[in-house]
Amino acid sequence: MNITADELKAALPPALYAKVQAQLGIPAKPKRQKYGNQPVYVDGIRFPSRLEANFYAGLKVAQDAKAIRWFCRQARFAIEGGEWVSDFIVVMLDGTVRVIDCKGFKTKGYRHQKRQIRQRYSIEIEEVQA
């Protein structure tokens, strides 16, 4: 008797289907991202969007070409009610520091966090747009 994955899913309760799915190695349908971005892997690092992955690749090239001193990913800043995570911090050759966030869509929450960062740390966030 042959049964398709869809037929199996319809026949079993969700919790039991999840166990069977894991044991049989049936791939789960990828979850749709909230803002429609597609996760990308570069150098074994998962980036939430192609925009961020491409920016990272450009920073790697700039660093190898000695056009920037260094950069880091996912720097955390304490703000009221939690924390904000920048996509990149880049230190330029002249010593200036750039805080960069790759944005496809600016939410109301992000705009509020950006204001808090400006007030608390006197930092202007540079946005890379899609």
C-alpha positions in Angstrom: 0.0 0.0 0.0 1.4 3.4 -1.0 0.4 6.5 0.7 1.4 10.1 -0.1 2.7 12.5 2.4 -0.5 14.6 2.0 -2.7 11.6 2.6 -0.7 10.7 5.7 -1.0 14.2 7.0 -4.7 14.2 6.5 -5.1 10.8 8.3 -3.1 11.6 11.4 -3.4 14.2 14.2 -0.9 17.0 13.9 1.3 16.0 16.9 1.5 12.4 15.7 2.2 13.5 12.1 5.1 15.6 13.3 6.7 12.6 14.9 6.2 10.4 11.9 7.5 13.2 9.6 10.7 13.4 11.7 11.2 9.6 11.8 10.6 9.2 8.0 12.6 12.2 7.0 9.7 13.9 5.3 10.8 17.5 4.7 8.6 20.1 6.4 7.2 22.8 4.3 9.4 25.9 4.7 7.7 28.5 6.9 6.7 31.7 5.1 8.7 34.6 6.4 6.8 37.5 7.9 7.9 40.1 5.4 8.4 37.8 2.5 12.2 37.8 2.7 14.1 34.6 1.8 16.8 33.4 4.2 20.2 32.9 2.5 23.4 31.1 3.7 26.8 32.7 3.0 30.0 31.3 4.6 27.8 29.0 6.7 26.0 32.0 8.2 22.2 32.3 7.9 21.1 35.7 6.9 17.4 36.6 7.1 17.5 38.2 3.6 19.3 38.3 0.4 19.9 42.1 0.9 21.8 41.4 4.2 23.8 38.5 2.7 24.9 40.6 -0.3 25.9 43.5 2.0 28.0 41.0 4.1 29.7 39.7 1.0 30.5 43.3 0.0 32.0 43.9 3.5 34.2 40.8 3.2 35.5 42.1 -0.1 36.1 45.5 1.3 37.9 44.0 4.3 40.1 41.8 2.1 40.9 44.9 -0.1 41.9 46.8 3.1 39.1 49.4 2.3 37.8 49.0 5.9 39.5 48.1 9.2 36.9 45.6 10.4 33.2 44.8 10.8 31.1 42.8 13.1 27.5 41.4 12.8 24.6 41.4 15.2 25.8 44.0 17.7 23.3 44.4 20.6 22.2 47.8 22.0 20.2 48.1 25.2 17.1 50.1 24.8 14.0 50.7 26.9 12.0 47.5 27.0 14.7 45.2 25.7 17.4 45.4 23.1 18.0 46.3 19.4 20.3 44.3 17.2 22.1 46.0 14.4 22.9 44.1 11.3 26.5 45.4 11.0 29.0 47.7 12.7 31.8 48.8 10.4 35.0 50.6 11.4 36.4 52.7 8.5 40.1 53.3 7.8 39.8 56.8 9.3 38.4 55.4 12.6 34.8 56.4 12.0 32.2 53.9 13.1 29.1 53.1 11.0 26.0 51.3 12.4 24.2 49.7 9.5 20.8 48.0 9.3 19.6 46.4 6.1 15.9 47.2 5.6 13.4 46.0 3.1 10.5 47.5 5.1 10.5 50.0 8.1 8.0 49.0 10.7 6.6 51.4 13.3 8.5 49.5 16.0 11.8 49.9 14.1 11.3 53.6 13.8 10.7 53.8 17.5 13.8 51.8 18.3 15.8 54.0 15.9 14.8 57.1 17.9 15.8 55.4 21.1 19.2 54.5 19.7 19.7 58.1 18.6 18.7 59.6 22.0 20.5 57.1 24.2 23.8 56.6 22.2 23.9 59.6 19.9 24.2 57.1 17.0 22.7 57.5 13.6 21.7 54.2 12.0 22.5 54.0 8.3 19.9 52.0 6.4 20.6 49.9 3.3 17.5 49.7 1.3 16.4 46.9 -1.0 
